[in-house]
């Protein structure tokens, strides 16, 4: 939050009340020139709102800082337009019959606001989306100038401004569109977040402003003169925005931020199309008098829309690829033992079932080894569990190093017990593997003084299935378990082979 404290609510309300009082007082002090008396307040009120928005952009939430900056740009255009209007009315006595450049600025002020409303607050990862919208805003402003003044800027030619009543109707429609769009974004935004507070503050300005300006413009058209005391109404939405922008910034977000709804996600992706539709509409309207400019606008809108759609599709494909890679990594992690890094029991069960079925289909042999670290409890009790875990890692690495094929699987079966699946391996091949395994473990020279020696050893039970048979894969596990039990009963540090006859009898 901000390091500079905002004014208190009491100070802001007193300032607002004093501002309105002075505005009223100016009418009595200068009764003969209400227009000149009113313009300083019509300028200072929006400047106060602009200053509050700038303060919010500098000291407020980083998530919506870009949106507040765009609002500041919009109000800057509005203030410049008001200065131009004051110059035209007070010093040039311009008749209220047709549009002037200040009217164009009043209209264009809505473009940065619409960009702030339609662009998602959170960073979407592809900044080019935002800059595509900026390009569309600039082109929309250019086309609006052409439509309002009936001349292409920078190309020369006599201007033919739009009649004032039609310009005022355009303002009213623009303000209503902005109010409706911010209401839609407010409804779809997640509760309790900075983005929702931004839409709440801006909506609290746009809806009163929309109603007041609609009434004010109606008075101007009806009286064909300066609105006089009705100017006080214009102060209200700007003072309200100033109060909310400064006071709400000091409030902490209460409650847990909810997830964005499906409607919110849809609006995030659909709202930028407002600019594309505006360019298309203006292009078709302008084509009647400026054919090439209108055609260029339509083609540009379609081109920008195509670029956006292509980028979204590319981003979607990248996200799908990243998601698949994450799934693969997660699946790999779920099939590995966390301590030793070899396959875990789940992976062993899946692989055994698969290889067992393949052996039955292909009439190939399959061998299963059950490997148990001899007297591992003694090693743990003597040196501690941390050393014991390290020894298990070394033994797993040694056992894995002697497996000759990628399809062979070493898995941690449980505790200090390992299981090895050897597809397409008969008894002769299994004998070679178990000899290498015992030699690899002995070569580690892991200290473990027991009745059978001074170093860690392993006992291995082997079951070989040579012929296809209708029986479950668990029969192979049970046979190798029985062989391992005999190896341990017969003195440990030895290999025992299971008879396959029980398998045939099943």
C-alpha positions in Angstrom: 0.0 0.0 0.0 0.9 3.7 -0.2 3.7 5.1 1.9 2.0 8.5 1.7 -1.2 8.8 3.8 -4.3 9.8 2.0 -6.4 12.7 3.3 -9.1 11.7 5.9 -12.7 11.4 4.8 -13.6 14.4 6.9 -11.0 16.6 5.0 -12.3 15.3 1.6 -15.9 16.0 2.4 -15.1 19.5 3.7 -13.1 20.2 0.5 -16.0 18.9 -1.6 -18.6 21.0 0.3 -16.4 24.1 0.1 -15.8 23.6 -3.6 -19.6 23.4 -4.3 -20.2 26.4 -2.1 -17.6 28.5 -3.9 -19.1 27.5 -7.2 -22.5 28.7 -6.1 -21.1 31.9 -4.7 -19.4 32.7 -8.0 -22.8 32.9 -9.6 -23.8 35.7 -7.2 -20.5 37.5 -7.4 -20.5 37.6 -11.2 -24.2 37.6 -12.1 -23.6 39.1 -15.4 -21.2 36.5 -16.7 -22.2 33.1 -15.3 -20.3 31.3 -18.0 -16.9 32.9 -17.1 -17.6 32.4 -13.4 -18.4 28.7 -13.8 -15.5 27.6 -16.1 -12.8 27.7 -13.4 -14.8 25.2 -11.3 -15.6 23.1 -14.3 -11.8 22.9 -14.9 -10.7 22.5 -11.2 -13.2 19.8 -10.4 -11.9 17.4 -13.1 -8.3 18.4 -12.2 -9.0 17.3 -8.6 -10.3 14.0 -9.8 -7.3 13.6 -12.1 -4.9 14.3 -9.2 -6.6 11.7 -7.1 -6.3 9.1 -9.9 -2.6 10.0 -10.4 -2.1 9.5 -6.7 -3.8 6.2 -6.9 -1.7 5.1 -9.9 1.5 6.0 -8.1 0.7 4.7 -4.6 -2.0 2.1 -5.2 -2.1 -1.6 -6.0 0.4 -2.7 -8.6 -2.1 -5.1 -10.2 -4.3 -2.3 -11.5 -1.7 0.4 -11.8 -1.8 0.3 -15.6 -5.6 0.7 -15.5 -5.3 3.8 -13.3 -2.7 5.3 -15.6 -5.1 4.9 -18.5 -7.9 6.6 -16.5 -5.5 9.5 -15.8 -4.9 9.8 -19.5 -8.6 9.9 -20.2 -9.2 12.7 -17.6 -6.2 14.6 -19.0 -7.9 14.6 -22.4 -11.2 15.7 -20.7 -9.4 18.6 -18.9 -7.7 19.7 -22.1 -11.1 19.6 -23.8 -12.6 21.7 -21.1 -9.8 24.3 -21.4 -10.5 24.4 -25.1 -14.2 24.8 -24.5 -13.6 27.7 -22.1 -11.4 29.4 -24.7 -13.9 29.0 -27.4 -16.9 30.1 -25.3 -15.3 32.9 -23.2 -12.7 34.4 -25.5 -14.0 33.5 -29.0 -17.7 33.6 -28.4 -18.1 30.5 -30.5 -21.8 29.7 -31.2 -23.2 26.5 -29.8 -24.2 25.1 -33.1 -21.5 22.7 -34.3 -18.6 20.6 -33.0 -15.2 22.0 -32.3 -11.9 20.4 -31.4 -12.7 20.5 -27.7 -15.8 18.4 -28.5 -13.5 15.8 -30.1 -11.4 15.7 -26.9 -14.5 15.2 -24.8 -15.3 12.2 -27.0 -11.9 10.7 -27.2 -11.5 10.8 -23.4 -13.6 7.6 -23.3 -11.0 5.6 -25.4 -8.4 5.3 -22.6 -11.2 4.5 -20.1 -12.6 1.8 -22.3 -9.1 0.4 -22.7 -8.7 0.4 -18.9 -12.0 -1.4 -18.5 -11.6 -3.9 -21.2 -8.0 -4.9 -20.6 -7.6 -7.6 -17.9 -5.9 -6.2 -14.9 -3.6 -9.2 -14.3 -0.6 -9.7 -16.5 -1.6 -12.2 -19.2 2.0 -13.0 -20.3 1.6 -11.6 -23.8 2.1 -7.8 -23.7 1.5 -7.5 -27.4 -2.3 -7.9 -26.7 -2.2 -4.6 -24.8 -0.3 -2.8 -27.5 -2.7 -4.1 -30.2 -5.5 -2.5 -28.2 -3.5 0.8 -28.0 -3.1 0.8 -31.8 -6.9 0.2 -32.1 -7.5 3.1 -29.6 -5.3 5.4 -31.7 -7.0 4.4 -34.9 -10.5 4.8 -33.3 -9.6 8.3 -32.3 -8.4 9.1 -35.8 -11.6 7.8 -37.3 -13.7 9.6 -34.8 -12.0 12.9 -35.8 -12.8 12.2 -39.4 -16.4 11.4 -38.6 -17.0 14.4 -36.3 -15.1 17.0 -38.5 -15.6 15.4 -41.9 -11.9 15.8 -42.7 -8.9 13.6 -42.4 -6.4 15.2 -40.0 -2.9 16.1 -41.3 -4.2 15.9 -44.9 -5.6 19.4 -45.2 -9.0 20.4 -46.4 -12.0 22.3 -45.1 -13.7 21.0 -42.0 -17.4 20.4 -41.8 -18.1 19.7 -38.1 -21.0 17.5 -37.0 -24.0 19.5 -35.7 -24.0 20.1 -32.0 -27.1 18.1 -31.2 -25.7 15.0 -33.0 -22.4 15.5 -31.1 -24.2 15.6 -27.8 -26.2 12.5 -28.6 -22.8 10.8 -29.4 -21.5 11.8 -26.0 -24.6 10.3 -24.3 -24.2 7.0 -26.1 -20.5 6.9 -25.3 -21.1 7.5 -21.6 -23.8 4.9 -21.5 -21.6 2.3 -23.2 -18.8 3.0 -20.7 -21.1 2.7 -17.7 -22.6 -0.6 -19.0 -19.2 -2.1 -19.8 -17.8 -1.3 -16.3 -20.9 -2.7 -14.7 -20.4 -5.9 -16.7 -16.8 -6.2 -15.6 -17.8 -5.5 -12.0 -20.3 -8.3 -12.0 -17.9 -10.7 -13.5 -14.8 -9.8 -11.4 -13.8 -11.9 -8.4 -14.9 -10.6 -5.0 -12.4 -9.1 -2.7 -9.7 -8.2 -5.2 -8.0 -5.0 -6.3 -9.5 -5.4 -9.8 -13.0 -5.4 -8.4 -12.3 -2.2 -6.3 -11.1 -0.5 -9.4 -14.3 -1.3 -11.3 -16.3 -0.2 -8.2 -14.7 3.2 -8.0 -14.8 3.8 -11.7 -18.4 2.6 -11.9 -19.4 4.9 -9.0 -18.1 7.8 -11.2 -19.4 6.7 -14.6 -23.0 6.0 -13.7 -23.7 9.3 -12.0 -21.7 11.1 -14.7 -23.7 9.3 -17.5 -27.1 10.5 -16.0 -25.9 14.0 -15.2 -24.3 14.6 -18.6 -27.4 13.2 -20.4 -29.6 15.7 -18.4 -27.0 18.5 -18.8 -26.7 18.0 -22.6 -30.5 18.0 -22.9 -30.7 21.3 -21.1 -28.0 22.8 -23.4 -29.8 21.7 -26.5 -33.2 22.8 -25.2 -32.0 26.3 -24.1 -29.4 26.8 -26.8 -27.4 28.6 -24.2 -25.0 28.0 -21.4 -26.5 25.8 -18.7 -25.8 28.2 -15.9 -26.6 26.8 -12.4 -26.8 23.3 -14.0 -23.0 23.4 -14.1 -23.1 22.5 -10.4 -24.2 19.0 -11.4 -21.0 18.4 -13.3 -18.9 19.0 -10.1 -20.6 16.0 -8.3 -19.3 12.9 -10.1 -15.7 14.3 -10.3 -15.8 15.1 -6.5 -17.2 11.7 -5.8 -14.4 10.1 -7.8 -11.8 12.1 -5.9 -13.2 11.0 -2.6 -13.4 7.3 -3.5 -10.0 7.2 -5.2 -8.3 8.7 -2.2 -10.2 7.0 0.6 -10.6 3.4 -0.8 -6.8 3.2 -1.3 -6.3 3.1 2.4 -8.7 0.2 3.0 -7.3 -3.3 3.3 -8.9 -6.1 1.3 -11.1 -8.1 3.7 -12.1 -11.6 2.9 -10.5 -14.2 0.7 -10.2 -13.5 -3.0 -12.6 -15.7 -4.9 -11.8 -17.4 -8.1 -12.7 -15.7 -11.4 -16.0 -17.1 -12.7 -16.5 -18.6 -16.2 -18.3 -15.3 -17.1 -15.3 -13.3 -15.9 -12.9 -15.4 -18.0 -15.2 -15.0 -21.0 -15.4 -11.2 -20.6 -11.7 -11.0 -20.2 -11.2 -12.6 -23.6 -14.2 -11.0 -25.4 -14.0 -7.4 -24.1 -11.0 -6.3 -26.4 -13.3 -6.9 -29.4 -15.1 -3.6 -28.5 -12.3 -1.7 -30.3 -12.4 -4.0 -33.3 -16.2 -3.5 -33.6 -15.8 0.2 -33.2 -13.2 0.4 -36.0 -15.4 -1.7 -38.3 -18.4 0.4 -37.6 -16.6 3.7 -38.1 -14.9 2.3 -41.2 -18.2 1.5 -42.8 -19.7 4.9 -41.9 -16.6 6.9 -43.1 -16.5 5.0 -46.4 -19.3 7.1 -47.8 -17.2 10.3 -47.8 -13.6 8.9 -47.3 -13.6 5.6 -49.2 -9.9 4.7 -48.9 -9.7 5.7 -45.2 -12.8 3.6 -44.4 -11.4 0.6 -46.3 -8.1 0.9 -44.6 -9.8 1.0 -41.2 -11.8 -2.1 -42.0 -8.8 -4.0 -43.2 -6.8 -2.9 -40.2 -9.5 -4.1 -37.8 -9.6 -7.5 -39.5 -5.8 -7.7 -39.5 -5.5 -6.9 -35.8 -8.3 -9.4 -35.0 -6.5 -12.0 -37.0 -3.2 -11.3 -35.2 -4.9 -11.5 -31.8 -6.7 -14.8 -32.7 -3.4 -16.3 -34.0 -1.6 -15.3 -30.8 -4.4 -16.7 -28.6 -4.3 -20.0 -30.5 -0.5 -20.2 -30.3 -0.7 -19.4 -26.6 -3.3 -22.1 -26.1 -1.2 -24.7 -27.9 1.8 -23.7 -25.7 -0.3 -24.0 -22.6 -1.5 -27.4 -23.7 2.1 -28.5 -24.3 3.3 -27.2 -21.0 0.3 -28.9 -19.3 1.2 -32.2 -20.9 4.8 -31.9 -19.9 3.7 -31.1 -16.3 1.5 -34.2 -16.4 4.4 -36.3 -17.6 6.7 -35.0 -14.9 4.0 -35.6 -12.3 3.4 -39.1 -13.5 7.1 -39.8 -13.5 7.3 -38.5 -9.9 4.4 -40.6 -8.8 6.1 -43.7 -10.1 9.5 -43.1 -8.4 10.6 -43.9 -4.9 11.4 -40.6 -3.1 14.5 -41.9 -1.3 16.3 -44.1 -3.8 15.1 -42.6 -7.1 14.3 -46.0 -8.6 10.7 -47.2 -9.4 8.3 -47.4 -6.5 5.8 -50.1 -5.6 3.0 -48.6 -7.8 5.3 -48.6 -10.9 6.4 -52.2 -10.1 2.8 -53.4 -10.0 1.9 -51.7 -13.3 5.0 -52.9 -15.0 4.7 -56.5 -13.7 1.1 -56.8 -15.0 2.1 -55.4 -18.4 5.1 -57.6 -18.8 3.3 -60.7 -17.5 0.6 -60.2 -20.2 3.2 -59.6 -22.8 5.0 -62.8 -21.9 1.8 -64.8 -22.2 1.1 -63.3 -25.6 4.6 -63.7 -27.0 5.5 -67.1 -25.3 8.7 -65.4 -23.9 10.1 -66.2 -20.5 10.0 -63.6 -17.6 12.1 -63.5 -14.5 11.4 -61.8 -11.2 14.1 -61.1 -8.5 13.3 -60.3 -4.9 16.4 -58.6 -3.3 16.7 -58.1 0.4 19.5 -56.2 2.2 20.9 -58.6 4.9 20.6 -57.5 8.5 19.6 -53.9 7.5 18.1 -53.3 10.9 21.5 -53.8 12.5 23.0 -51.2 10.1 20.3 -48.7 11.1 20.7 -49.4 14.8 24.5 -49.1 14.6 24.9 -46.0 12.4 21.5 -44.4 12.5 18.6 -44.0 10.0 20.3 -41.2 8.1 23.3 -43.5 7.3 20.9 -46.3 6.6 19.0 -44.2 4.0 22.3 -43.3 2.3 23.3 -47.0 2.1 19.9 -47.8 0.5 20.6 -45.2 -2.2 24.0 -46.7 -2.9 22.7 -50.2 -3.1 19.8 -49.1 -5.4 22.4 -47.4 -7.7 24.6 -50.5 -7.7 21.7 -52.9 -8.4 20.5 -50.6 -11.2 23.9 -50.4 -12.8 24.1 -54.1 -13.7 20.8 -54.2 -15.5 21.7 -54.6 -19.2 18.5 -53.4 -20.9 16.3 -50.4 -20.8 13.2 -52.6 -20.4 14.6 -54.2 -17.1 13.0 -52.6 -14.0 14.4 -52.1 -10.5 11.9 -51.1 -8.0 11.9 -50.5 -4.2 9.4 -53.1 -3.0 9.3 -51.9 0.6 11.7 -51.0 3.4 15.1 -52.6 2.5 13.6 -54.9 -0.1 13.9 -54.4 -3.9 12.3 -56.2 -6.8 13.7 -56.6 -10.3 11.6 -57.5 -13.4 13.6 -59.1 -16.3 11.4 -59.5 -19.4 12.3 -62.1 -21.9 14.9 -63.6 -19.5 15.3 -67.3 -18.8 17.1 -68.9 -15.8 20.5 -68.7 -17.4 20.1 -64.9 -18.0 18.8 -64.4 -14.4 21.8 -66.2 -13.0 24.1 -63.8 -14.7 22.2 -60.8 -13.4 22.1 -62.0 -9.7 25.8 -62.7 -9.7 26.5 -59.2 -10.9 24.2 -57.7 -8.4 25.8 -59.5 -5.4 29.3 -58.5 -6.7 28.2 -54.8 -7.1 26.8 -54.7 -3.6 30.0 -56.3 -2.1 32.1 -53.7 -4.0 30.4 -50.9 -2.1 32.2 -52.0 1.1 29.3 -50.7 3.3 30.3 -51.4 6.9 27.8 -53.8 8.6 29.3 -56.2 11.1 27.1 -59.3 11.5 27.4 -63.0 11.9 27.9 -63.4 8.1 30.6 -60.8 7.7 31.8 -57.2 8.0 30.1 -55.7 5.0 26.6 -55.3 3.7 25.3 -58.1 1.5 22.0 -59.1 -0.2 19.9 -62.2 -0.4 18.1 -62.8 -3.6 15.1 -65.0 -4.5 14.5 -65.7 -8.2 11.4 -67.0 -10.0 11.5 -67.8 -13.7 8.3 -68.3 -15.8 9.2 -70.1 -19.0 5.8 -71.1 -20.5 2.5 -69.4 -21.0 -0.1 -70.3 -18.4 -3.5 -68.9 -17.3 -2.6 -67.6 -13.9 -2.2 -64.1 -12.3 1.0 -62.2 -12.1 0.9 -62.5 -8.4 1.9 -66.1 -8.8 5.3 -65.0 -9.9 5.6 -62.7 -6.9 4.7 -65.4 -4.5 7.2 -67.8 -6.1 10.1 -65.3 -5.8 9.0 -64.5 -2.2 9.3 -68.2 -1.3 12.8 -68.3 -2.9 13.9 -65.2 -1.0 12.6 -66.8 2.3 14.7 -69.9 1.6 17.8 -67.8 0.9 17.4 -66.0 4.2 16.7 -69.3 6.1 19.7 -71.0 4.5 22.2 -68.4 5.9 21.7 -65.2 3.8 24.1 -63.7 1.3 23.0 -66.2 -1.2 20.6 -66.8 -4.2 17.7 -69.3 -4.3 15.6 -70.2 -7.4 12.0 -71.0 -7.1 10.4 -74.0 -8.7 7.9 -73.1 -11.4 5.9 -76.2 -10.8 3.4 -74.4 -8.5 2.7 -72.1 -11.4 1.6 -74.9 -13.7 -0.7 -76.3 -11.1 -2.7 -73.2 -10.7 
